[in-house]
């Protein structure tokens, strides 16, 4: 019996041998289609190829595409577990031709695969074609020899495919397998077509038209092929099973459920085993592709799937978290085909366990409330909407989970009442927010958030995606469009742009719509997770409802990631070298630098900084993976993660681990920013500054990656320039500079001595140091001088010499040098108790336009900017001396 893995491999290899490129599955979160919640078909990743917007290096492709149908227009969630073929997650095998072969070759390839490679009997097969597609009908007759009775013409849209209201479209042809007369149901197109006897196994879409308007459909210049075959369906056929859940892959998962619960998978509770097996696949692949449980958007669909599985685990008697224990079985079954499962296994396990643990706390209480509220209801009854809302709001029961619980009792839920209760709660939240002191300008963001919902952030996984513009705000008001030259805030349903948060600056980049393009200069979070993109339209206009291609400046993002990851390594290195008292007090993560403020009471020495820098670079060179996990704040802190004091954390946090090797724990922090994938991606790290911010807070400034390389390059250039100027080799520069400095100091000492001697001899513009220079001010002798060209640092020595000459008295010297004036007042020891040099110098400093002045009673100094008032300063000192007691 061929296994699921064998069938997948056979399909892909068959088309590879027939000239097709095997293309990896695209992620479940579509980057190029904002209208889709999840990738739900193989052609999604090729949409822009079919429309001509994108060129690939091949014209034929084949894939095994991961798909999810839960939430949005395509939602199979409520049927999963109760039918033979509904799944939330499935694989779609497909082959594609982009203007290469068309109908005849597509039919021939399909027929040869299913009859020769897969070995299906033509007797068990029949096909449908669009009623007007004579070409397809003719090719089927020619290739298969089928009579007209086995080529069924369908006139409805079931056999005419369209990408949307406009765009590529065309007829399709479906291949059906007949399970035999023992199964109820009739052939396609018959009144009993919904039965299970005839099962569609492959759909061949012939894209040959473009729908330009509702009325106008024109031929495509290069018709194309898009086919889709459900892997689970064809596996059931090839393994002789009528139910998809009986194929080998599902049986392995179902038996793992039975092993954990001890409940017979083929008994009365078989549906619960199927639900858990199916939902495990959807949950694991969504998490591996970057979706995490939340209360909105894709994250909420994931949470609904997870909690539905957990409720069925509860039915099977699980009293502790159990679903997460099934992940190894899934990785064993599907990890070879999808390596991302293995890479993400720790994150999948942690996320499932966390969600199970949290939901277990409310599941039992919620089920009891539901039981109490439905005691009086019989089959066909309806549960009140406000009760369903209470289950949702208080106990975390998604509406469809409540409906699933009541399904067996044939009780429905008043969904209108549920929506009414939801609306009332939103109105209360709006009123409470409006009364919280927020301004009218800020109120617009609450209204926008209520109307368009949260923005889904895709930036952990990609730097390019497509989104739909949901709102535009200009100067505090919503507008319908933003025209060329105008600046405003753009909101989209999903974005790869990171919004400024946690010290990391927001991304920049570009939005491109069909009618215009805009430059994005910044991104902010306005209310909750509403991302507002600060945009200036460069061409045309951007309108609400436009689909836009959003591209982040990848070079700038890489620099931000490097600096952010470097900040984490720096934090840990600081704690290891300075002590565990070191905590983060603030940070800036920019593309060209980082700034990190820490609690530390003294300056960090150059030697300490060198050791810290060396350790960070050592951790970078390990090139170890940077690991992301989802935990509760309590679990994260218990695991050693650092949390910021005063920060508010939700029920779930992202935990970043990096820098360790061989299982060692190094940096573990709670963080929602964007980071490098491996520490080696950071590149070089260089500390460029350290200083005080406030009492007990030090600031480190550093560079990483390209910025650090540029800094080092510039430093080397400066070194070489200095060496060239002094005509020495760079390595001889320190000794040469030391010699120059020592020579300069000797010259300055000699010059100071010469000035002193000149001043004492009566030079430097001050007249002779003779007896007639000594003035009597009251009972005190005073020498006062203005010394031109003498810097302030030389004045105190001169004042001491003059004091010796006086024996008893006051010396006042005003030095004028390079446009500034300095004042020194000296008082001999016998007078210093009654005459204060400090008070005298303050009078002189004030005359110079300065403030203050200080020192000791026998020697004080100060200065001011007004050198022209040097003479006035002497007079002011003399006047102050006259007034002294």
Helices and strands as residue ranges (DSSP letters): H 4-17, E 21-22, G 42-46, H 47-50, E 60-68, G 77-79, E 89-97, H 103-112, I 113-117, G 122-124, E 125-130, H 134-144, G 148-150, E 151-154, G 157-159, E 160-162, E 167-178, E 198-211, E 217-230, H 231-238, G 244-246, H 248-261, H 270-288, H 297-315, G 323-326, H 327-334, H 339-343, H 345-373, E 382-383, H 385-395, H 399-407, E 412-413, H 415-434, H 440-452, E 456-457, E 464-474, E 477-479, E 481-483, E 487-492, E 494-495, E 509-513, E 516-525, E 531-543, E 547-552, H 554-578, E 584-589, E 594-599, H 606-621, E 627-631, H 633-638, E 653-658, E 667-670, G 679-682, E 685-694, E 697-704, H 705-725, G 730-732, H 733-760, G 771-773, E 775-777, E 780-788, G 792-794, H 795-806, E 810-817, E 820-827, H 837-847, E 854-856, E 859-864, G 867-869, H 870-882
